[in-house]
């Protein structure tokens, strides 16, 4: 597809939700597939907080209606960046604790 791993994971999620193959569980399944692809590419899994659900639905709608993946891919990239920042903060804190022992 010529996409980077985050774009590919976002596309997989958006496309799966768009085709809606199951009566129930499409969102959960698509988020699981997206996170699998992220982790397979060396990234951390992401989650969508309740406070971000409106943006999440709006960005998925932009893809379903207009074929515009950019808003959702940017959201996934932002969520990934936040997760990486959290991970690096924890690593730094662990390092500081190790030096004081």
C-alpha positions as CSV (number, residue, x, y, z in Angstrom):
1,X,0.0,0.0,0.0
2,X,3.0,2.3,0.4
3,X,1.8,3.3,3.9
4,X,3.9,3.5,7.0
5,X,2.9,1.1,9.8
6,X,0.7,3.6,11.7
7,X,-1.2,4.5,8.5
8,X,-1.6,0.8,7.6
9,X,-3.0,0.0,11.1
10,X,-5.4,3.0,10.9
11,X,-6.5,1.9,7.4
12,X,-7.1,-1.7,8.5
13,X,-9.2,-0.5,11.5
14,X,-11.2,2.0,9.4
15,X,-11.8,-0.4,6.5
16,X,-12.9,-3.2,8.9
17,X,-15.4,-0.9,10.6
18,X,-16.6,0.3,7.2
19,X,-17.4,-3.2,5.9
20,X,-19.0,-4.1,9.3
21,X,-18.8,-7.9,8.8
22,X,-20.3,-8.9,12.2
23,X,-23.6,-8.1,13.9
24,X,-21.7,-7.1,17.0
25,X,-18.1,-6.6,18.0
26,X,-16.8,-4.8,14.9
27,X,-15.3,-2.0,16.8
28,X,-13.5,-4.2,19.3
29,X,-12.3,-6.5,16.6
30,X,-11.0,-3.7,14.5
31,X,-9.2,-2.1,17.4
32,X,-7.6,-5.5,18.2
33,X,-6.4,-5.8,14.6
34,X,-5.1,-2.3,14.6
35,X,-3.1,-2.9,17.8
36,X,-1.8,-6.2,16.5
37,X,-0.4,-4.4,13.4
38,X,1.1,-1.7,15.6
39,X,2.8,-4.2,17.9
40,X,4.0,-6.3,15.0
41,X,5.7,-3.2,13.7
42,X,7.3,-2.5,17.1
43,X,4.9,0.1,18.4
44,X,2.8,0.0,21.5
45,X,-0.9,-0.7,21.5
46,X,-3.2,2.3,21.8
47,X,-6.6,2.8,23.4
48,X,-9.3,5.4,22.8
49,X,-10.5,7.1,26.0
50,X,-14.1,7.9,26.5
51,X,-13.3,11.6,26.2
52,X,-11.9,10.9,22.7
53,X,-14.8,8.9,21.3
54,X,-16.5,11.8,19.5
55,X,-13.3,12.6,17.6
56,X,-12.8,8.8,17.0
57,X,-16.2,8.5,15.4
58,X,-15.8,11.7,13.4
59,X,-12.5,10.6,12.0
60,X,-13.9,7.1,11.1
61,X,-16.9,8.8,9.4
62,X,-14.5,11.0,7.4
63,X,-13.0,7.8,6.0
64,X,-16.3,6.0,5.5
65,X,-18.0,8.9,3.7
66,X,-15.1,10.8,2.0
67,X,-12.4,8.1,1.9
68,X,-10.2,10.5,3.8
69,X,-7.9,8.4,6.1
70,X,-5.7,11.4,7.2
71,X,-7.8,12.5,10.3
72,X,-7.9,8.9,11.7
73,X,-4.3,8.1,10.9
74,X,-3.3,11.4,12.6
75,X,-5.4,10.4,15.6
76,X,-3.7,7.0,15.8
77,X,-0.3,8.6,15.4
78,X,-1.1,11.0,18.3
79,X,-2.3,8.2,20.5
80,X,0.9,6.3,19.7
81,X,3.0,9.3,20.5
82,X,1.2,9.6,23.9
83,X,1.8,6.0,24.6
84,X,5.5,6.2,23.7
85,X,5.8,9.3,26.0
86,X,4.2,7.4,28.9
87,X,6.6,4.5,28.3
88,X,9.7,6.7,28.2
89,X,8.5,8.4,31.4
90,X,8.2,5.1,33.1
91,X,11.6,4.0,31.9
92,X,13.1,7.2,33.2
93,X,11.5,6.8,36.5
94,X,12.7,3.2,36.7
95,X,16.2,4.3,36.0
96,X,16.0,7.0,38.7
97,X,14.8,4.4,41.2
98,X,17.6,2.0,40.3
99,X,20.2,4.7,40.9
100,X,18.9,5.5,44.4
101,X,19.0,1.9,45.6
